[in-house]
């Protein structure tokens, strides 16, 4: 997404709190999206349910 890169580039030099927060949240969102794309491991199967008696300690 070119828009994202432009936004990141523009925000990179700004030091005001609000703009830094905006840049950080944009970065975080981009990283989450990339992480979702990069995660090629198949979804884990749910662990078989244990009887309640075994779970209680």
C-alpha positions, 0 to 999 in steps of 0.5 A: 500500500503506497498510502501507508508508506507515504504516511510512514515517511511523512510521520517519521520526522515528526516529534509531537506526541499525537503524531508519534502515537499516530505513526506507532499505531500505523506501524503496529497495524502494518506489522499485524497485517504483515504478520498475518500474511507471513504466518504460513503455518496451518491453524492449530487443531484444538486440543482434545477436551480433557475430562473436568476431573483431570483438569481440577487440581 
